[in-house]
Amino acid sequence: MAALLEIQNLKTYFQTYQGLVKAVDGISCFIGEREIIGLVGESGCGKSVSMLSIMQLIPSPPGQIVDGKILFDGQDLLQFKAKGEEMSFIRGGKIAMIFQEPMTSLNPVLTIRRQLTESLEVHLDMDSFSARERAIELLKLVGIPDAETRIEDYPHQFSGGMRQRVMIAMALSCSPKIIIADEPTTALDVTTQAQLLELMKEMVIHFNTSLIIVTHNLGIVARYAERIYVMYSGRIIESGRAEDIFEDPRHPYTIGLLNCVPRLGETRKRRKLVPIVGLPPNLINMPPFCAFLPRCAYQIEICKQEPWPPLRSVGDQHEVSCHIDVQERQ
Amino acid sequence: MNALPNEMVVELRNLKMYFPITKGLLRHKIGDIKAIDDVSFKIKRHETFGLVGESGCGKTTTGRCILRLYRPTSGNIFFQGIDISSFSERQLKPLRRHMGAIFQDPYGSLNPRQTARMIVGTPLLIHRMVRKRNFDERVAELFHLVGLDPSMMDRVPHEFSGGQRQRLGIARALACHPSLIVCDEPISALDVSIQAQIINLLEELQEKLGLTYLFIAHDLSMVQHISDRIAVMYLGRIVEIAESLELYENPLHPYTKALLSAIPIPNPKIEKARKRMVLKGEVPSLLNPPLGCYFHPRCDFANQDCRNEIPPLREVHEGHQVACFRV
């Protein structure tokens, strides 16, 4: 599959008073056209920072993209200035983003119309009348009833789920090539979450868009993603097709994650949860070894001596960054 | 430790909790928010009773009523056989030590200026459960119990991680040998890999100390894992009560079915084959609830009866209650 967006060895570091935080430490991944991929990891593993790096929305200082390439449409996005015209053209126009908190990502003092039509006017050069028409059309598409009148409402007049629908409409407004959804449904109830995810999937097909779902919920990626990247402390530790990741996980962390979530229909009498011991590492001044080492149940001598291993192939499109062959050990 | 031998630790009978809506300068009452409307259930000793529902359905209010942090509008709350629904603060105090609470937000529920020692130990002082010279010893014991190192006693909350803070909250809840612990979303603020640690800790403690839990959460898969029986709430009412596995294998209320189908299963093969029942619309506002069954505007099976009357909770078969006309 031809890659639409390719990240090569991206490194985003933050300079803090306590030391250097390697929030994203050399990740490489790609997304094809009309593909849905999942980026999974716990909080602080660098999944949001890597997505913000694509959009060049990293606050600098303290953050800085120190190395890497982000190839999109044959251009390296990192060549562009963060505040330059080219980046503004990409941001929202070619790559759109949906954020976690629908309340904080909408401006509370502007009407939905102002916020929705802005990108239409800027990116597509529409006049305010046709932009409004288009905005109403979009709101109808994402399932907001009574869109003609509600478009003049303010964000606080919408419920959480409705706000997130507005965010989806906003992301779709300029028919972007890629939508990045950063924990799009975490703050919402399960039934609303199901509604929105189904809607996003529909929209992605309707608009021929690619979708990156960033989440900590393994269930969501299992349902929607075709390929999955698992991140841990700033690196991708395993990647592959969804079926392979869930049925044949090769990294001890992925295995641990799958064992520590409850499944429906399994009460504690049937299966006890197996937690991952310890805590996620503090990213300040990390030792050069595998960051999962202190929590790893499989560790061997070589893990404490050799630096963090690069990703190696263990199957068709299936890569893992581990010294150990987990399959052999089981 | 339990002075009052009784099979039922908690029993709610037709509990109602209304909050007044006031308006204007004189704050005269213009209506009620029926946060809990006619809720009845029993929690047996040593069991984990799960309470699930979406935000705003009244699950936290129910937990708070049981702890008598609210005085209910009407109905009875029996705690170990005693009706505490209209007890005064003074009458409640000797009972308070038998109930503990763990809260959702491990950041907001601990005083940032108190040391861990005082956070865990204050209940001991209030209820005079320990002599001064034994105080540190007992606090250290509690630290051990929840898997914290007693050498961290003099730290303040911000020096602990989220999971450790939740452990502190659990130690505090356990301090006075309670028989009931109300766990209000104890894991939803934690990372996936830490959630399992806390759940396992809660299970171990229950076995070791013979605790009874009311486990309140919105995550049905976690509730299902830990609970023996589960009640599903919707807009202040209980729509279904059943044993944990029964609820999963044989859900009867359309809302329960929708909740179950909304939870994605971490297995792509099952997920892709599963048919999903996506609810239409949104949760109605409690200010203006629909007539009849509260769920009928979102329900595919609703008929005229559902629009006119509120279905009562009835037993369909042994231990499985449901509030729906169409079952």
Interface residues (C-beta under 8 A of the other chain):
Chain A: E42 S43 S159 G161 M162 D189 V190 T191 T192 Q193 A194 Q195 L197 E198 H216 N217 L218 G219 I220 A222 R223 A242 E243 F246 E247 G256 L257 L258 C260 V261 P262 R263 L264 G265 E266 T267 R268 K272 L273 V274 P275 I276 V277 L279 P280
Chain B: E54 S55 S161 G163 D191 V192 S193 I194 Q195 A196 Q197 I199 N200 E203 H218 D219 L220 S221 M222 Q224 H225 I226 S227 S244 L245 Y248 E249 A258 L259 L260 S261 A262 I263 P264 I265 P266 N267 P268 K269 E271 K272 R276 V278 L279 E282 V283
